[in-house]
Amino acid sequence: MSMNAREERAGSVSRREFLKRSLYGGGTVALATLAPFPGCGLFDSRRTATNFILISIDTLRADHLGCYGYPRSVSPAIDRFAAGGVLFEDVTSPAPWTLPAHTSMLTGLYPSRHGVKSLTQRLDDSVPTLAEILADHGFRTAAFVNCSHLNRKHGLHRGFDEFRYIFRSAGEIHPSRIGDLALRWLDGAGGGRFFLFLHFYDVHSDYRSKETYEKQFVRAYSGEADGTTAQFKRFRDGEIVFGDDDATHLVDLYDAQIRQIDDMMKRLFRKIDATGRFDDTVVMITSDHGEEFLEHGGVLHGRTHYREVSRVPLLIRGPGAAGGARIREPASLIDIVPTALSNLELPAYNDADGIDLNAGRRRGHGRRKERRLFAEADHNNAVRDSRRLVRDRRFTCHVDLVTGTVRLFDLARDPREKNDIGAGHPEKVKYFQKELEAFMDTKGAAAPEVELSPAEIERLKSLGYVK
């Protein structure tokens, strides 16, 4: 993180002061009421967005969607959605597991700034959520979530008029109950501006989908890999070994789940279209992180920042969206809050780490200035999981804070991050380490501690989050 960024933050205002001034005006705080992308080429500046729907499909890899080049037909509805909007090709998650990644998604801050990096922490009241900002601008707000990490205990419910967590047990065949709730809610949304946040757990392990989807995508297999979190934990603990055939079978099970959630997305898109909401509503589809299938020897997620985990989709449709636009410049989940506020013609939240993805694309501005993106893994089930990522357009640098190991990859020549070139580029490694040190020096609010009940701990064990 540059000194300029740190100096800008030093002058930022508190959450309460930001909300007060953005709503009622006055003061000298640097707020920018942005026009809806004049001449930027991504959205028609004559069309105004009234509402916002944010859809997070947990554990969904970008490279397993047809719109990102995947050869299997697992996502026809999502692909059609992408064809009518803007697709960001290179989006990095700031954390490789659910809680810190979603906290970043809903605050615009890196985990080190919002402080929620453990299941025993909750978001400090001084940090505004997107729902709070929109509620204070008169939006009706609702959230339907499918993971206990996003429940009220961790503070992500703040700002939502209606907030429902739908319990899902390990091994359950996902019925997309979140989607059914969303359809009913949209039926009764009525007039007025709204923000609807939907979190689907349908692609997360255990890998279970209805028989009709498994018949389409799961090929003949005689091994023992079953796609359960319990078995993945045994693999991580060295009790069992997976080979190439096992990894292929796990991918098949995973793809079947994507196809199942895609059918739910088709129902949702039809509802949005039938109610005319695509004419006045910005809809974003993204994910918190991807999943490993032995690309670097691991399974699940949460411990590394390799592309199979860190690269997530980001698709945006809205009034006047430039259908079929594809943006190559690197982006991050921290950009969702600034971009959403800009879409909705609301004052910018200048304390965010993210940027408005439409700014800087106006005619004559050319390419956006190079930026560094960061990611943090502080998974609370093992000390060895303290890892960091710093990257730019071309290179990724992975740093293990425990072992001191540093790996450098050239995405232009090695997009799968297989060939560590750090030894041959010591100056570049030194540069990225310096950038990472500056980033780690920047801290945010201290996240208050929360206590987990025995039942919550057992549930988290079943999902692989604690030992």
N, C-alpha and C positions, 0 to 999 in steps of 0.2 A: 504494500500500500504506500503510495507516494506521500511525501511531506505535504504537498498541496492538499491532498484529500484529507489528511489529518488536521491541517490548519482550518479547512472549511468546516470540519465537524466541530472544531473547538468553538465555533460561533453558532452552533445549532441551538435550537430552542427546545424546551421540554415538550413532552407530549401534550400536556394540558394547554400550554401556551400556544402550541401549533394549532390545536383544534379551535381554540378561542379565536385566534387571529384569522384563521382561514375561513371561519364561519361568519365572523362579525366585522372583519376588516380592522384597519388601524395598525399602529406599531410600525417598526422598521424591519421586521423579519423578512428575509429574502424568500418570498413566495412568488411563483410564476403561474399565472392563470394561462394555460396553454391553449392555443387554437387547435382544432382537431386536425392536425397534420397538414397544414397548408402546403400543397405542392410536393408532398413527400413521396407520393407514388404508391404508398401502401393502403391508404384510405382516402376516400373522396371527402374533401374538406367541407362539402356542402351537406353531408349527411351527419346527423347527430346521434350519438349513442345515448340511450336513456337508462338501460339496465346492464347488469353484468352477471354472467354465469361462469364460474370457475370449476372445472372438472379435473380432479386428480385421480389417475388410475395407478394405484400403488404398485411399484415393482415393474412397471412397463418400460422395457428397453425401446429406445427409438429405432434401433436397427432391426426390430421385429415387426415393423409396420410397413405395409406396401408402399406408402407415400415416402418412406425413407429408403426404399430400394429392396425390401425383403421380397424374395421370390415366391413365398407361399401365400396363398390368398386367405390370410387370417384376419384382415382388417378392411373389408370392402366399404363399410359405412364410414369409418374414420378416414379412409382414403378419399372418399367423395367429399367429406367435410373439408379436408385439406385442400382439395382442388378448388373449392370456393373461397378460400381465404389465403392467409399468409403462413408459410412454414419456415421455421427457424431450424437450420440444418445442424447447428453445432451449439447445443445448450448443455451446460454443465451444472450438475447439482452441487450445492455448497456443502452437502453432507451425504454420506452413503446409507443413511437409514432414516426411518420415518419421522420421528419427533423433531430433531433439529432441522431437517430438510423442510418440513411443512411449516415450522415456525419461521424459517427464512422466507418461505413462499408467501406467508401472510403478514410479514412485517417489513420485507425489503432489506433485512439486515443479515449479515453473516452470523453464524453461530457464536463466534467470539463477541459479537456486539449484542445479540439478544440474550445470550447467556444460557440458553436451554440446550445443554449438551449431554444430559443424563436423564434417565427416567425418574430420578429423585429431585428434579428441578421443575419449576414452573415459571412462566413468563412474568417478569416484574410489571407491576401496574403502571410504571412510568413509560413503558414501551407501547406505543399505539399499534393496534392491529388494523388491518384493512377494513374489517367489519365495523370497528369503532369509528373510523374516519367516515365511512359511507353512512353509517347510522346517524352521525352528527350532521350529515348533509341531507338528512331527510329520507334516506333509503330504508325500505323494509328489508330486513336481513334474515336469512335462514341458512342452516347448515345441517346436512345429514352425513354422518361419518361412520366408517366401518372398522375403526381401529381404536383400541383403548388408549393408545398414545395421545390421541387427539381429544380426549375427554376433558371434562371441566377441571380436573385436578391439575392439569398443566397450563391452564389459562387461555387456551386457544378458543374457548367458547365466548370470550368477551366481545361484545358488540353485536352478537346475534340475538334477534328477538325470539327466534325459535332455533333450538339446538338439540339434535337427537343423535345419540350414539346407538348403533345397532350392533348388538353382540354377535360375534361369529366365533364358534368354537373350532379348534384344530380338527381337520378332517372333514369339515362340513362341505358339501357340494354347494357352491355359492349360488344362491337364487337371485342375486342382484336386487335385494330388497331396497337398497338405497335408490335405485332407479325407479322403483314403484312409488316410493315416497315422493320423489321429485316430480313424477308425472301428476300425482294428485295435488301437490303444492302448486304447480304451474296452472292447473285447472282453476284454482281458487285465488291466484295471484291478484287478479283485479287490476285497477289502475294504480298509478303512482310508480315511482322508481323502486327497483329492487336489486339486491345482491343475493345470489344463491350459490352456495359452496357445496359441492358434492365430492365425497371421497369414497372410492370403490377399492375394496380389498380383494377383488375377484381374481387377480393375477398372482397374488402372493401365495407362497406355500402355506399349507399343503396344496399340491397340484391336484385339484379335483374339479372336474367339469362333468356335465351331463353326458350320457352315453352317446348321444347323437354327435357331439363335438369330438369326442375321443375316436369315434369311428372314422371321422374325416381326417384326422391328423396323426393318430398314434399308429405307427407301423408295427409289424410283428417283432417281438422281442422276447428273449428267453432268460434275461438276467434278473437281478433282484432289486434294482433301483425302483423305488415306488413313489418318489416325489414328496415324501412326507418330511416335515421339519424335523421330526424325531430322528429319522435316518440321516438327514443332513448333519445333525449334531454329532451323530456317531462317526460320520466321515471326518468332521472337523477334529474330533478327539482321537483320530487315528485308529479307530476300532474296525473300520471297513475301508475298502479301496474301490474307487470307480475308475472305469476305463472309457475308451472312446465310445463303445456301444452303449454304455450306461448314460454317458452325456447326451448322445443322440436321442435316447429314449426320454430323458428328462426334458429336452427341448421340445419333443413332440407333445408331452403332457402340458408344458408351458404354453405352447402355441394353441392347443385346444382351448385353454382358458382365455386366451386373447380373443379367439373367435367367438366364445360365449359372451364376453363383455361387449364385443363389437355389435352383436345383435341387440344388446340392451341399449347401446348408443344409437342404433338405428331407430328404435322406438322413441328415444328421447329427442333425436333430431326431428322426427316426424311431428312430435308434439310442438316443438318450438316453431317449426315451419307452419303447422296448421293454425297456430294462434297468431301468426304474423310476427313473432318475436325476432326473427332474423332481420327484420327491418329496423328494429330499434335496440337490439341487444348485442353486446359484445360477448362472444363465447370463446373461452380459452380451454384447451385440453393440454394437460401436461402430466408429469409423474414426479415422484420424489426421488427415485433412483431406479437403477436397473437390476440385473441379476447375473451371477456368475455361473458358467457351465464348464468349468475346468480350463478356461482360456489361459488363466495364470495359476492353475492348480487348485482353485477354490470353488466353493459353492455358496449359495445364498448371497448376502450382501453385508455391508456394515463395516468391513475391515479394510477395504482397499479403495483406490480411486481410479482404477483402470477403466477404460472406456466402456466396457460391458456393464459397469456399475454407475459411472459418473455421467454418461451421456443419456439425456432424457429428451422426449419429444416436447415441442411447444408449437401448437397450432392455434391460430387466431382468426375468427370470423366476426364480422361486424358490419354495420351500415357502411356501404360503399367500399368494402374490402376489395383489394386488388386480387381477384381470384387467380390462384396458381403462382403467386409470388413466392420466391424461395430466397431466404437471406442466409448468406454464408458466414457472416461475421459472428464470432463467438458471443454467446449470451449466457445468462445465468438465471436461476429461479429467483434470485434477489431482484431481478428486473420486473417481475410481475406487478408489484405494487405501483411503482412509478408509471409503468405502461398503462395499467388499468385506470389510474387517476387521470392520465392524459387522454385516454379514450373517452372518458366520461366528462371531459372538460372541467375538471376540478383542480383546485390549487395543488401544485406539486408539493410533496413531502420531502424537503431538502435534506433531511437527516438520514435518508435511506442510503444504503450502500449501492443499490442498484440504480439503473438509468432507464429513462424512457426510451424504449427500443425504436420509436419512430423519430425521435429528435436526431438531428444531424444528417437526415436523409433528404433534406430539401434540395431542390435543384441547385446545382452549382456548389454544393458543399462536398460532394465526392465521398470518399471513404472516411469512416469515422476514425478518430484518433485511436491508436493502439491502446488497449487496456489489459491489465493483468487480472485474471480470475483466480479465486482461491477456493479450496475445499478442505474440510476438517473431519477427521474421524477420531472421535473420543468415545468409542463404544464402551459402555460401562460394564461389559461382561469379561473383559480381560485387559490388563495394562498394555499388552503388546499391540493393542489396536489404536495407539495414539499416532496417527499418520496425517500428513498434510500434502496438498497438491497446490502448485502454482503453475499457471500456464498463460500463454499468449496465443496468437493466431496459429502458430506453427508448432511450438514445442510444449511438452508437458514435463514437469519436474516433480518427482515423487520423493518425499522425505519422510523417513521413519525416525521419529523423535526419540525412540527408545534405543534402537541399535545404531543410529547415526547413518544408516544407509541412504544414499541419494541415487536416484535413477533418472536419466534424461532420455526422452524419446522425441523423434522428429515425426510428427503426424503426417507431414506431406509425403514422406517416403515410407513410413511405417505406421499406418493408421491403427494397427492392432497392438501397438506398443510391445513388440517382441524383442527389439534390438536396442539394448541400453547403450547409448553413445556418450555417456557422461565422461568416461576416461579420455576420450578424444576431444572434448570441448570443456576444459576446466574453467575458462573464463565465463562461459555461458552458465555453467553450474553455479559459479560464484555469484553471478548476477541474480539468478533466481533465488538463491539462498538469502541474499541481501534483501530482495523484495519480500520474501517470506518473513524474515526477521522484523521488518518494518510493519508488516501486517499483524504479526503476533503481538507487537507492542501496543496495538490499539485495542482497548477493552471497552465494553459497554456496561450495561446495567448488571448488577449481581442478581442472578436468578435465585429466588428463595427456595429453600429445601421443602420437599413434600415427603410424606411418609406413605409407603406402600403397604397395603394390607397383605396378610398371608395369602389370601385368594388371588390378589393381583399378582403377587410374586409367582405363584404357581402357574397362572395363565401366561405370564411372560416367559417362564421356563418352557412351556409347551410350544411357544412360538419362536424359541431360540434366542431371545434377547438377554436372558440372564442364565447363569449356570446353576 
